[in-house]
Amino acid sequence: MTAVVAVCRALVILFWLATSAYAFLSAVPFVYEQFLQPGLVPALVAFVRWHRWLTLACVPVAAMALWADIRIRGAYLRGGGLIWVLCLAGAAAAVTDPLAAAQPGVGAIVLSVAALVPVWWLAAIDVSLAAWPDTHRSGDLLARDAAVALAGALAVTVLYAAMGVATTGAFDGVGSFQSTAAHGLLFAAVFAAITVVRAIADLTSKPAQWEALCASILLMVLTGAATALVVLPAVSARDAASRIAVTIFGTTVGLVLAARGVRAGRELDRDGVALVLGGLLPAWAIATSHRRRALWAVVVLAVAIAFRSASGAMDWNFAVAKLGAVVVWFLVLATAINWTPTRVTLPPAVPFLSSAAILVGYLLTAGRLPFGPVSLDAATASSDAWVVGDPSFRTLRDWLHRPGPAATSGDPTSASEGIRFFDFLQVHTNIGRSVAVAPVPVELARLEGPPAARRPHVFVFVVDSLRRDYLSPYNPGVSFTPAIQRFAADSTVYTNAFTRYGATGLSVPSIWVGGMVLHKQYVMPFAPMNALHALLAHHRYARRMSMDNIVDLIMPRDTAVDEIDRGRGVAEFRLCASLDNLRGRLDTIASSPEPTFTWTLPQDIHVAVINREGNRAVDEADYGDLHAPYASRIRRFDHCFGAFVGDLKARGLYDESVIVLTSDHGDSLGEEGRWGHAYTIYPEVVQVPLIVHLPVSARAALATRPEARAFTTDITPTLYTLLGHRVTADAPIFGRSLVWPKAGPPPARPPFGLVASSYGSVYGWIDEAGSTMYIADGVALRDYVYELNGSAAGVSQPVTAAARAEGQRRIRDGVQLIADFYRFRPPAP
Amino acid sequence: VSPALRLALAAGTLTVFWYGLFVSTAVNDGTTDSPPLAAEVATGARTGATDAATLDALLVASREAFTAGQWQDAVAPTRALVERFPGQPIYVSRLAEIYNKLGQTANEAAAWELFMERAPLPSEACPSIGYAYRRLGKDELALGAFERCFASDTKSAELAFFVGLANEWLGRFTPAQEYYERAIAIATVHYDSEVGLARLRLHRNQLADALARVTKVLGKVPEHVDGLLVAGLAQQRAGKRREARVHLEKAATLSDDYFDVQLALGVLDYSESRFAEARKRFETAHALDARRRDEVQPWLERTAGVASGKNAS
């Protein structure tokens, strides 16, 4: 019966915590637009679909969880009241389905906090039913706590170092020392905090009870702070409402655990701190049996490995990896404090002097003192290498990292004068829905007169997350894309092409605009800025398109659009299926007087799709060092692409068509431990394939430079040129045509190399030759320089002061140019 | 150990952690020797002071010394600001102005170069950078700087004029004329370029044409010093000494530190046998521009007798 009650209780708590977390994610614009709306994570889709009924189902489960408490005299009101509240919540959810209706804004934040009320209530019941006894306090607790900190630090360091070395097969002396020192700092800080708690309690008349209370508060503070430090950077949220909501969420988790500890530990002979932290452990793990302790150690190890595996399969800015590290820290701390005997003795000054020594050791090896054996650059390089295998150190390193010197605006007349660099990026990034920005018409060229006499069919295939080094035209070592290789042979392969944005959210709109856009999802109405749509309308193209969630916003569907993936969710878009649909229409296309424009955004190799499909290869082929789940799906759609091109040729359409094969961004596939794209704009994310096939007549008349730096924002200006327009928009933020009449000069190309993340304040600058990229990461508050040497991941270079100054200046100027064009001024803080 | 002592020790530990990890911004940048001043300014490679209090102190020290005209005192804090805020060209231009006031022309030119490299509008370094090179006797570099300025803003008549002027300094009268005419085409009315064209006529000894052009300008801007100088020289060469004197003396009144005006007046005085006055003008010119002493030296030698009580030869 106790087990059933415990399970029911856990289910109720987890349900309401999940509700709170989902509501918070709904409040973040880019998460809502790019992940929740398209339904990229099926588990979340199912959770929302069933939420109203789960809310109702929660009532009897809660009744079972509270049955024993309700029977206790005096607990009727407490437990019974909660049941009534849950009944009301269930009824309200059944009628309004609030989670499904949650959208970015204050409402979702309020819902997120309100969902925590049942959890607080349960915790309050636990606290009220706790005996608050005179817990046992004997021996030298100062020495014991120091031993706990030492054991905890060593356990975590060794655990993650072993996992890291096993995974990467690499060892870095400085990196490992930094990791050891950082973990030492973490547990030394916890030791100091526990000492404060015990000392405060000892100054009161009821030290045992006060110690338990203060320890509860400490646990809540630690869980609140840890949650905020992990979650807020992951969703790039800095506003006060988000901070408060996430901190309350984390604090609530701490409250539940502390309440469990003080209630469940009423019969145990432990001190207040151990009592509270015991809430993190199952009762059997606190036993003195060696077998049970060994079993619990295995469980903790399994938790660490499970989080690591989950992170490797799918993560978002290392949030899963970091969350796993934080969970393991708490488990190790709770275990150590409950297992370490009180017999330890130590001179009182030793732990404090040791703490100071650890601090100095860390600062020395992290290059954070003006002297010492390791420079900041060398320390950063070592820690970058070590964090690949050690997510625990990555978490600490990111928390402890201080940004390098950043410039402020140099223009005293500028609105941004005096704003520090990363703050400047932040106020121009993820501009909230509440900030009204009117659209600024984008006119790449004057669209006048009748449609062009020669209007080729246009097929644009933007394969989500496609990397160029997985295609044989870019990588001779690849043999599984023969159809794309044949297609490339009579097309132009742009060897130095980049996306402007590191994720779909802004990359797709920027392709349609033909230029960079305001960092906002989205300026509405979008139509005045949609230069490609204006071109298609002017030349009366028939649109046969996949309507993904973004195109649906920036080019609202109308009856004239022939949807080729009708009835499918975006996550279900597959190139083969889209091409099959299109092939069924080729006879119509061939006989129609109107030219056709086709757009698809297939999701075959998106990290979420691959993960959902089991993260396995779809064939048995050997892909060597390449990521087989990814490569095998490319092989699969390569065949479909070849069949489609064959059909075009069979109908005589091939030589009259413009065919563009590109991607909205690349992806990290394990480079230096990175997976997916999230906020990052590493070389493997911004380098994209761009293969353009032109009609025979255009090829004869037009010149191009396939080796020159190109961007996906050049696609729309190129289509303008192909339809006879001279692109006159001269702001640097716009793309330039990739082709020009052979008789004339190439279009002047401004040296505008700005690239950006779609979801966070991470910006980069690619030099004119496309050979060097500077990245300013406003999420992690650090910067990088990469030499783009043709490899997928480039070569990391030291960040010199001169490179930082130059890169930050160019990025600031670039971001300001975008803001100026779209007439955006950041609201006053 | 008493609870109070434990509390103090633990709180102290946390405080030290907080300071060491989150407040202190010291870094080991791997350098042990300070690079020479010119290298520092030219590359901005050193990161320098970083903590907020020090930065505030630097800002205040630089601003106050600059405002008070204490140029030497302003150098160190301004240089530190340039190093610390490499993206802030405002401090680079301030440093250039300080070097200008201190007469450290080479440093001034280097600072303006840095400014052109970093500033969103590099042309704001003009004409200061060109004149700095001119003072260094590097007219080719001056021309290069003016050309870069003009390339960054081809709609500026002022910048076109300076390219013409630098060509004129180098004796390249044809491109000089082209740029003066270009400036006039851009701005429709550009008196400096009109005077430049008149001066080119003067160089070619087309005195009537030069006088006619410059007279038009002086009709609109009677106090145009260059215009007065050109008019005075043209009239002097045409033998109209009285009219020439009127223009030149007016120019000298308006700009008493203008080398060419002083030299021209000296020559005029000499031609009218007013040797003492001529000697005084030549000495003034000699003191004004050390680099052009070669031009004035022969005149000083001719009037040496005035100083020693003899007649000029």
Interface residues (C-beta under 8 A of the other chain):
Chain A: L142 L185 A188 A189 F191 A192 A193 T195 V196 R198 A199 I200 D202 L203 P348 F352 S355 A356 L359 L363 G367 R368 L369 P370 F371 G372 V374 S375 L376 D377 A378 A379 L400 R402 G404 P405 A407 T408 S409 G410 D411 P412 F421 T800 A801 A802 R804 A805 E806 Q808 R809 R812 D813
Chain B: V1 P3 A4 R6 L7 L9 A10 A11 G12 T13 L14 V16 F17 G20 L21 F22 S24 T25 A26 V27 N28 D29 G30 T43 G44 A45 R46 T47 T50 R84 F85 P86 G87 Q88 P89 I90 Y91 R118 A119 P120
